[in-house]
Amino acid sequence: MSISLTNPQALNLWLAATTAQVRSDGPDLTARQMALMLTVYLTPAPHTVRGLAAELDVTKPVITRALDSLGQAGLLKRRRDELDRRNVLVERTTRGTAFLTELSNTIVEAGRSA
């Protein structure tokens, strides 16, 4: 599916979606946290801290800090890989799924209004 937007339309869509998110009772995520969330939810598992750092081209401490916040919010969870105890797996949560479903609905509605 391809959507054709002008630059101002794209920015207005982003503004509308971001404004709706800021006004909601949900967590206020940084761009890094959002990129991490979307990577975990939109790409096939398993996800490791090391793999996510490579995917997003950031350091492992950047991922760890983002996961600390996202874990506290209940949006992602970490656990040790039972097959290789050196790896930390990053997994989806029910709350994270609900958060992104609501966000995607907000984006769709903003697109209809734009």
N, C-alpha and C positions, 0 to 999 in steps of 0.2 A: 504494500500500500504506500502510495506516495502522496504527500500533501505539499502543495505549493503555497508558500507564504512569502510576503515581502519582508524585508528586515524590520520595518516598523510593526507589521502585524505580528511577527514572531516575538518581538520585544514586548508588545502589548499583551500577548498571550502569557508570556512569562511573568509580567507584572501582575496580571489578574490572578494567576495561579498562586504566585508568591504572596500577594496581599491576602488572599483567602486563607492561606496556610498560617500567616502571621496572626490573623484574626481568630483562628480556631483555638480550641483548648489543647490541641496536640503539641508535641514537642517541636521546638524551633531548631532545626538541624542546620549545621554549617554545610557549605558546598562539599567539603571532603566527606562528611558523614553521609550526605545524600548520595554521593558517588559510590561510597562503600555499600550502602543499603541497596541501591539499584543493581550493583554488580552481583551481590549475593542473591538477590531475588530474581534477576533476569538471566543469569548464566548458570549452566549446569553445575551442580555440586559434584564432588566435595570442594569446599573452599578452605584454604589454610591461610594463616597470617602471612606466611612467606609468599604464597601464590597471589594473594590480594595485593601485597606490596608491589610485586612485579607487574601485575595487571594494571595498577593505577600509577605505576612509576613513581612511587614514594618509598620512604624507608619503613622498616617494620615498626619502629617506635611511633610513627604517624598512624599506622593502622591500629596499634595497641591503644593509643590515646582515644582514637575515634571509637574503638570497641568498648572502652571503659564507659564512655558516655552512652553509647547505644545499648549496652548491656544494662546500665542503670535504668534506662527508659523502658527496658523490656522489648526492644525492637530486634535485637540479635542476641545470640548466646554463643559462648565458647565452651568447648570441652576438649579434653585430651583425646587424641587418636589412639584407640586401643591397639591398633596394629603397629603403630610407630609412635611411641610415647614422646618423641621429640616434636611431633607436629601438634599444633593447636587447630582444631577444626572450628569453623565459624558456621553457625546454622541459623536458619529462619526461626521465627517465633510466630505464634498466633497473633500477638499484638502487632508485630511488624507487618504481617500480611494485611491486617485490618487497616493499619496506617497507610500503606501504599495503595490499597484499594480505594480508600477515601481520597487520597491525593490524586489518583488517576481520574476519579470521578470529578474532582474539582477542576482538573486540567481540561477534561472533555467539556464540562459546562462553560469554562472560560472560553474555549474554542468556539462553542456555539454562540456565545454572546459577542465574540469579537467581530 
